Amino acid sequence: MKILARQEITAAETLEILSKTEKNRDLVREQQICLDFLRKHLKFKEIKEFNHVKEELKGIKDFKEHQLDKLVEILPVTEEQVYALFSKERIKLEKDDVKKIIDLCTSVIKNGK
C-alpha cells in the first residue's frame, strides 16, 4: 500500500470511516479493535454532533484545530481537566474562559450530547 498523504482526523471521523469500511469488507484485527474501542468510549457517534460542539467552543477563545478536537473528545468538567489538556500548549487561559468551557461541556453531557 502506498501512502499518498497524511492528515490528522478526529476520533469521530475515525469511527465513521471504520463503520463504513466494515459494511463493505471485513476489517483487519487492529481496525476491529479500534472500532470496538471507539464504539464503547466515544462520546459522539456522529460527526455532526461533534462539529456542533466544536463550533460552540470556537466562540469562547481562538483555539487551534487540534485543541478544539481534544476539548470535544474529552469534554472536561473540572478546571483541573481543562488545565491538564492545555498543560503543554502555549496558550493563556483566563479563569472566565475555563468556566465557559466547563459550563458548555457540562451542558452537553447533561443534555445527552
DACOR-V176833 format. One record per residue. N is the residue number from 1. RES is the residue in one letter. PHI is phi in radians with two decimals (* if undefined). PSI is psi in whole degrees, -180 to 180 (* if undefined). Layout:
# DACOR-V176833
n=N res=RES phi=PHI psi=PSI
n=N res=RES phi=PHI psi=PSI
This chain:
# DACOR-V176833
n=1 res=M phi=* psi=135
n=2 res=K phi=-1.81 psi=130
n=3 res=I phi=-1.47 psi=121
n=4 res=L phi=-1.59 psi=-35
n=5 res=A phi=-2.78 psi=158
n=6 res=R phi=-2.08 psi=135
n=7 res=Q phi=-2.62 psi=134
n=8 res=E phi=-1.31 psi=138
n=9 res=I phi=-2.27 psi=158
n=10 res=T phi=-1.41 psi=168
n=11 res=A phi=-1.10 psi=-36
n=12 res=A phi=-1.13 psi=-40
n=13 res=E phi=-1.16 psi=-38
n=14 res=T phi=-1.09 psi=-44
n=15 res=L phi=-1.04 psi=-44
n=16 res=E phi=-1.11 psi=-45
n=17 res=I phi=-1.12 psi=-47
n=18 res=L phi=-1.17 psi=-35
n=19 res=S phi=-1.14 psi=-43
n=20 res=K phi=-1.15 psi=-41
n=21 res=T phi=-1.13 psi=-39
n=22 res=E phi=-1.08 psi=-33
n=23 res=K phi=-1.19 psi=-31
n=24 res=N phi=-1.59 psi=-30
n=25 res=R phi=-2.77 psi=168
n=26 res=D phi=-1.25 psi=141
n=27 res=L phi=-1.50 psi=150
n=28 res=V phi=-1.27 psi=165
n=29 res=R phi=-0.93 psi=-47
n=30 res=E phi=-1.12 psi=-39
n=31 res=Q phi=-1.15 psi=-41
n=32 res=Q phi=-1.15 psi=-40
n=33 res=I phi=-1.08 psi=-45
n=34 res=C phi=-1.09 psi=-45
n=35 res=L phi=-1.09 psi=-45
n=36 res=D phi=-1.06 psi=-44
n=37 res=F phi=-1.08 psi=-47
n=38 res=L phi=-1.12 psi=-41
n=39 res=R phi=-1.10 psi=-34
n=40 res=K phi=-1.39 psi=-39
n=41 res=H phi=-1.92 psi=-17
n=42 res=L phi=-1.28 psi=134
n=43 res=K phi=-1.37 psi=-27
n=44 res=F phi=-2.03 psi=127
n=45 res=K phi=-1.64 psi=-14
n=46 res=E phi=-2.21 psi=143
n=47 res=I phi=-1.13 psi=-32
n=48 res=K phi=-1.05 psi=-44
n=49 res=E phi=-1.12 psi=-45
n=50 res=F phi=-0.99 psi=-49
n=51 res=N phi=-1.17 psi=-32
n=52 res=H phi=-1.11 psi=-47
n=53 res=V phi=-1.16 psi=-37
n=54 res=K phi=-1.05 psi=-42
n=55 res=E phi=-1.12 psi=-39
n=56 res=E phi=-1.13 psi=-38
n=57 res=L phi=-1.21 psi=-30
n=58 res=K phi=-1.07 psi=-29
n=59 res=G phi=-1.26 psi=-17
n=60 res=I phi=-1.39 psi=-47
n=61 res=K phi=-2.72 psi=162
n=62 res=D phi=-1.44 psi=78
n=63 res=F phi=-1.44 psi=154
n=64 res=K phi=-1.35 psi=161
n=65 res=E phi=-1.01 psi=-45
n=66 res=H phi=-1.20 psi=-28
n=67 res=Q phi=-1.22 psi=-41
n=68 res=L phi=-1.09 psi=-44
n=69 res=D phi=-1.03 psi=-46
n=70 res=K phi=-1.11 psi=-43
n=71 res=L phi=-1.03 psi=-44
n=72 res=V phi=-1.27 psi=-35
n=73 res=E phi=-1.20 psi=-38
n=74 res=I phi=-1.54 psi=-39
n=75 res=L phi=0.89 psi=69
n=76 res=P phi=-1.16 psi=142
n=77 res=V phi=-2.12 psi=4
n=78 res=T phi=-2.30 psi=159
n=79 res=E phi=-1.06 psi=-40
n=80 res=E phi=-1.06 psi=-41
n=81 res=Q phi=-1.13 psi=-41
n=82 res=V phi=-1.11 psi=-48
n=83 res=Y phi=-1.13 psi=-34
n=84 res=A phi=-1.13 psi=-40
n=85 res=L phi=-1.10 psi=-32
n=86 res=F phi=-1.83 psi=13
n=87 res=S phi=-1.09 psi=-31
n=88 res=K phi=-1.88 psi=13
n=89 res=E phi=-1.73 psi=153
n=90 res=R phi=-1.69 psi=73
n=91 res=I phi=-2.49 psi=141
n=92 res=K phi=-1.77 psi=117
n=93 res=L phi=-1.73 psi=126
n=94 res=E phi=-1.43 psi=155
n=95 res=K phi=-0.97 psi=-38
n=96 res=D phi=-1.12 psi=-41
n=97 res=D phi=-1.12 psi=-42
n=98 res=V phi=-1.10 psi=-43
n=99 res=K phi=-1.10 psi=-41
n=100 res=K phi=-1.11 psi=-41
n=101 res=I phi=-1.08 psi=-47
n=102 res=I phi=-1.10 psi=-44
n=103 res=D phi=-1.07 psi=-44
n=104 res=L phi=-1.13 psi=-47
n=105 res=C phi=-1.11 psi=-40
n=106 res=T phi=-1.12 psi=-43
n=107 res=S phi=-1.17 psi=-35
n=108 res=V phi=-1.13 psi=-43
n=109 res=I phi=-1.17 psi=-43
n=110 res=K phi=-1.14 psi=-36
n=111 res=N phi=-1.45 psi=6
n=112 res=G phi=1.32 psi=26
n=113 res=K phi=1.10 psi=*
